[in-house]
């Protein structure tokens, strides 16, 4: 497995297939994608997991962390999350956060992320905002 920087357009297929298969393809194309940093995990030449990161001031939001179904449960998303946590620390950012599906909350808690209890619903999915102060991050995997 290798983690590499990728183009925003390379994230769209996995975003659509894994996160929003019942929505139109355009639903996963974010207006702000061209402002972000995008990373992918490759199994040989196949892109199997993706994430998009957006830095504003001293914070980084990550969005659309997704792994192809046949590659889930192998620690790939954990590797990718640790990669971007390390990147955020190297950039001397203070906080990293995401809008997590409430069903995935325990995954993010393994990395020291805390639930802010700020919740919302988008396209019939419940989300909660999870965050971590980077001074508290210690690699868990």
Backbone torsions as a table, in degrees:
resi	resn	phi	psi	omega
1	UNK	NA	138.4	179.9
2	UNK	-136.1	134.5	177.1
3	UNK	-100.3	128.9	-179.4
4	UNK	-138.4	154.6	170.6
5	UNK	-68.9	139.8	-179.9
6	UNK	-133.7	171.4	175.9
7	UNK	-82.2	152.5	178.1
8	UNK	-54.0	-42.4	-177.0
9	UNK	-62.2	-23.5	178.6
10	UNK	-74.3	-14.8	-179.9
11	UNK	-85.7	-22.1	-167.7
12	UNK	-62.4	-41.7	-177.5
13	UNK	-63.0	-45.7	-179.8
14	UNK	-69.1	-40.8	175.9
15	UNK	-53.6	-48.1	-176.3
16	UNK	-66.8	-50.6	-175.9
17	UNK	-62.4	-42.1	-172.8
18	UNK	-90.3	-42.8	-170.1
19	UNK	-97.8	-39.0	-171.8
20	UNK	-136.3	53.4	-175.7
21	UNK	-64.8	-21.7	-177.9
22	UNK	-92.2	0.1	179.1
23	UNK	-102.1	160.6	175.3
24	UNK	-61.9	151.8	-177.8
25	UNK	-54.0	-37.2	-177.9
26	UNK	-63.4	-21.2	-179.0
27	UNK	-59.6	-30.2	-176.2
28	UNK	-93.1	-2.7	178.7
29	UNK	-92.0	104.5	-176.0
30	UNK	-80.6	138.9	178.6
31	UNK	-57.7	-35.8	-177.1
32	UNK	-89.3	6.6	-178.3
33	UNK	-52.6	-36.7	-177.6
34	UNK	-70.3	-9.4	178.6
35	UNK	-96.5	-4.5	-172.5
36	UNK	-100.2	172.2	170.3
37	UNK	-106.5	133.4	-175.2
38	UNK	-125.0	137.0	-177.5
39	UNK	-131.7	147.8	178.6
40	UNK	-135.3	151.5	173.4
41	UNK	-104.0	129.9	-179.0
42	UNK	-112.0	132.5	170.4
43	UNK	-103.8	104.9	-165.7
44	UNK	56.2	-114.7	-178.6
45	UNK	-101.0	-2.0	-174.6
46	UNK	-90.8	125.9	175.3
47	UNK	-75.1	119.9	-172.8
48	UNK	-120.0	-15.9	-178.7
49	UNK	-152.2	145.1	-175.6
50	UNK	-141.4	159.1	171.6
51	UNK	-154.9	151.0	177.2
52	UNK	-123.4	136.7	-175.4
53	UNK	-123.6	140.0	-178.5
54	UNK	-131.4	119.6	-177.8
55	UNK	-102.3	126.9	174.6
56	UNK	-132.6	121.2	-176.8
57	UNK	55.1	-118.7	-177.0
58	UNK	-109.0	26.2	-179.7
59	UNK	-129.1	149.8	174.1
60	UNK	-124.7	126.4	171.4
61	UNK	-99.2	133.2	171.0
62	UNK	-109.7	146.2	-175.4
63	UNK	-137.6	154.1	170.2
64	UNK	59.3	41.5	172.8
65	UNK	-71.2	118.4	-176.2
66	UNK	-150.7	144.4	179.1
67	UNK	-128.5	136.1	177.2
68	UNK	-53.8	141.4	-172.6
69	UNK	-53.5	-42.2	-176.7
70	UNK	-70.9	-9.7	179.2
71	UNK	-109.1	0.1	-180.0
72	UNK	-72.1	154.5	177.9
73	UNK	81.3	11.2	-178.0
74	UNK	-113.0	8.4	178.9
75	UNK	82.7	8.9	-176.6
76	UNK	-68.5	-46.4	178.8
77	UNK	-64.1	-34.2	177.3
78	UNK	-63.3	-43.3	177.2
79	UNK	-60.9	-42.8	-178.5
80	UNK	-67.0	-41.3	178.6
81	UNK	-65.5	-42.9	175.9
82	UNK	-61.6	-37.0	178.8
83	UNK	-60.4	-47.2	-177.1
84	UNK	-76.8	-28.1	173.4
85	UNK	-63.3	-44.1	178.2
86	UNK	-63.4	-42.5	177.7
87	UNK	-59.2	-45.2	180.0
88	UNK	-62.4	-40.2	177.4
89	UNK	-64.9	-42.3	179.1
90	UNK	-62.2	-30.3	179.0
91	UNK	-85.3	5.6	179.2
92	UNK	58.2	35.9	175.8
93	UNK	-80.4	155.2	-178.3
94	UNK	-91.1	-31.1	-172.7
95	UNK	-145.6	147.3	170.9
96	UNK	-127.1	141.4	-177.2
97	UNK	-148.8	166.4	177.7
98	UNK	-154.0	162.1	168.6
99	UNK	-94.1	102.4	-174.9
100	UNK	-95.6	139.0	169.2
101	UNK	-61.6	134.7	-176.4
102	UNK	-59.1	-27.6	179.0
103	UNK	-70.2	-14.3	-178.6
104	UNK	-108.7	6.4	-174.8
105	UNK	-55.1	-43.0	-177.1
106	UNK	-64.7	-30.4	176.0
107	UNK	-58.8	-48.6	-177.3
108	UNK	-70.5	-30.6	178.7
109	UNK	-63.5	-28.4	178.1
110	UNK	-61.9	-20.7	-178.3
111	UNK	-99.4	7.3	179.7
112	UNK	88.3	8.0	178.7
113	UNK	-76.6	143.5	-177.9
114	UNK	-112.2	144.1	175.8
115	UNK	-77.8	125.8	178.0
116	UNK	-84.2	-10.8	-177.1
117	UNK	65.7	19.7	170.9
118	UNK	-93.9	110.7	-172.9
119	UNK	-118.2	159.3	175.7
120	UNK	-159.7	168.5	178.0
121	UNK	-120.6	134.2	176.1
122	UNK	-135.1	125.7	178.9
123	UNK	47.3	48.3	177.5
124	UNK	66.0	15.4	175.3
125	UNK	-109.6	134.1	176.9
126	UNK	-88.1	134.2	-179.7
127	UNK	-125.9	153.0	170.6
128	UNK	-134.2	145.7	179.5
129	UNK	-84.0	123.9	178.4
130	UNK	-111.6	144.8	-179.4
131	UNK	-147.7	161.0	173.1
132	UNK	-142.0	134.2	170.1
133	UNK	-79.9	125.7	-170.0
134	UNK	-67.2	-19.7	174.1
135	UNK	-65.3	-20.3	-179.6
136	UNK	-93.4	-5.1	-175.9
137	UNK	-77.6	125.2	171.2
138	UNK	-130.5	127.5	-176.0
139	UNK	-54.9	126.7	-176.7
140	UNK	-100.2	-17.9	-176.0
141	UNK	-121.0	NA	NA
